[in-house]
Amino acid sequence: MEEQNLEQQFQQYFGIPLTIMGSTEWKELENRENLIGPEALLDEIINKRLWSNIEIAWVIRRMIYYYGRKDALLKKVPIERLFLNILDVLRVFFLLLDHSDPDIDENMRLYISSKLTDATWGINSRTREYLHKL
């Protein structure tokens, strides 16, 4: 109860909205991760039929970890499967943004725009022309 009150005071004083990662539920999930290990927690979540928002965010964070570190085992994944993985993640983000249409801070919107611009490499006209020339 006191922790939730501190979170509310932080939001009130600084005007910064709380994220899912600062929530009590997130902290509980992190404690569970520390207790049983990230691989066991991932297996536990994947075996559920319906995930909470916290679990969705945790799995996406885990995917970022693996894809970002260029895991040696993932380098052996067929390229079609990798594209399907990314497509599934993009579908989730599309549904979340379409459903909630959040009012995103300008700095966050700039970051998202920059990352999406980078991610369009290979599908925009400039890079497609470059790839055809190769």
C-alpha positions as CSV (number, residue, x, y, z in Angstrom):
1,M,0.0,0.0,0.0
2,E,2.8,2.4,0.9
3,E,4.6,1.6,-2.3
4,Q,1.6,2.4,-4.4
5,N,1.2,5.7,-2.5
6,L,4.9,6.5,-3.3
7,E,4.2,5.8,-7.0
8,Q,1.2,8.1,-6.9
9,Q,3.2,10.9,-5.2
10,F,6.0,10.5,-7.8
11,Q,3.5,10.9,-10.5
12,Q,1.8,13.9,-8.8
13,Y,5.0,15.8,-8.1
14,F,6.8,15.2,-11.3
15,G,3.9,14.9,-13.7
16,I,5.5,11.8,-15.2
17,P,3.0,9.0,-16.0
18,L,3.9,5.6,-14.5
19,T,4.8,2.9,-16.9
20,I,3.9,-0.8,-16.7
21,M,7.6,-1.4,-15.7
22,G,7.2,0.7,-12.5
23,S,4.1,-1.1,-11.4
24,T,3.8,-3.4,-8.4
25,E,2.8,-6.3,-10.7
26,W,6.0,-5.8,-12.8
27,K,8.1,-5.8,-9.6
28,E,6.4,-9.1,-8.5
29,L,7.1,-10.6,-11.9
30,E,10.8,-9.5,-11.7
31,N,11.0,-11.1,-8.3
32,R,9.5,-14.3,-9.7
33,E,12.1,-14.1,-12.5
34,N,14.9,-13.8,-10.0
35,L,13.5,-16.7,-8.0
36,I,13.0,-19.3,-10.8
37,G,15.1,-17.8,-13.6
38,P,14.1,-16.1,-16.8
39,E,13.9,-19.2,-18.9
40,A,11.5,-20.9,-16.5
41,L,9.4,-17.8,-16.3
42,L,9.3,-17.5,-20.1
43,D,8.2,-21.2,-20.3
44,E,5.6,-20.6,-17.7
45,I,4.1,-17.5,-19.5
46,I,4.2,-19.2,-22.9
47,N,2.2,-22.2,-21.5
48,K,-0.6,-19.8,-20.5
49,R,-3.5,-19.3,-22.9
50,L,-4.1,-15.7,-21.8
51,W,-1.4,-13.3,-20.7
52,S,-1.6,-10.1,-18.6
53,N,-0.3,-6.8,-20.0
54,I,2.6,-7.2,-17.6
55,E,3.5,-10.6,-19.0
56,I,3.2,-9.3,-22.6
57,A,5.6,-6.5,-21.9
58,W,8.0,-8.9,-20.1
59,V,8.0,-11.3,-23.1
60,I,8.6,-8.4,-25.5
61,R,11.5,-7.2,-23.3
62,R,12.9,-10.8,-23.3
63,M,12.7,-10.9,-27.1
64,I,14.5,-7.6,-27.4
65,Y,17.2,-9.1,-25.2
66,Y,17.7,-12.1,-27.4
67,Y,17.4,-10.4,-30.7
68,G,19.6,-7.5,-29.5
69,R,22.5,-9.7,-28.4
70,K,22.5,-11.6,-31.7
71,D,22.2,-15.0,-29.9
72,A,24.3,-17.6,-31.7
73,L,21.4,-20.1,-31.7
74,L,19.0,-17.6,-33.2
75,K,21.4,-17.1,-36.1
76,K,20.6,-20.6,-37.1
77,V,16.8,-19.9,-37.3
78,P,15.4,-20.0,-40.9
79,I,14.9,-16.5,-42.1
80,E,11.2,-17.1,-42.8
81,R,10.6,-18.0,-39.2
82,L,12.5,-14.9,-38.0
83,F,10.3,-12.7,-40.3
84,L,7.2,-14.4,-38.9
85,N,8.4,-13.7,-35.3
86,I,8.8,-10.0,-36.1
87,L,5.5,-9.9,-38.0
88,D,3.7,-11.3,-35.0
89,V,5.3,-8.6,-32.7
90,L,4.4,-5.9,-35.2
91,R,0.8,-7.1,-35.2
92,V,0.6,-6.9,-31.4
93,F,2.0,-3.3,-31.5
94,F,-0.5,-2.3,-34.2
95,L,-3.4,-3.7,-32.3
96,L,-2.3,-2.0,-29.0
97,L,-1.8,1.4,-30.7
98,D,-4.9,1.1,-32.7
99,H,-7.0,0.2,-29.7
100,S,-5.7,2.6,-27.2
101,D,-4.5,5.5,-29.4
102,P,-2.3,6.7,-26.6
103,D,-1.2,10.3,-26.2
104,I,2.5,9.8,-26.5
105,D,5.1,12.3,-25.3
106,E,6.9,14.1,-28.1
107,N,10.3,12.7,-27.2
108,M,8.9,9.2,-27.2
109,R,7.1,9.8,-30.5
110,L,10.4,11.0,-31.9
111,Y,12.2,7.9,-30.7
112,I,9.5,5.6,-32.1
113,S,9.5,7.5,-35.4
114,S,13.3,7.1,-35.6
115,K,13.3,3.4,-34.9
116,L,10.5,2.8,-37.3
117,T,12.4,4.7,-40.0
118,D,15.4,2.5,-39.4
119,A,13.1,-0.6,-39.5
120,T,11.8,0.3,-42.9
121,W,15.2,-0.4,-44.4
122,G,14.4,-2.9,-47.2
123,I,10.8,-2.0,-47.7
124,N,11.0,1.7,-48.7
125,S,11.6,2.7,-52.3
126,R,15.2,3.9,-51.9
127,T,16.5,0.7,-50.3
128,R,14.4,-1.5,-52.6
129,E,16.1,0.1,-55.6
130,Y,19.5,-0.4,-53.9
131,L,18.7,-4.1,-53.3
132,H,17.5,-4.7,-56.9
133,K,20.9,-3.3,-58.1
134,L,22.7,-5.8,-56.0
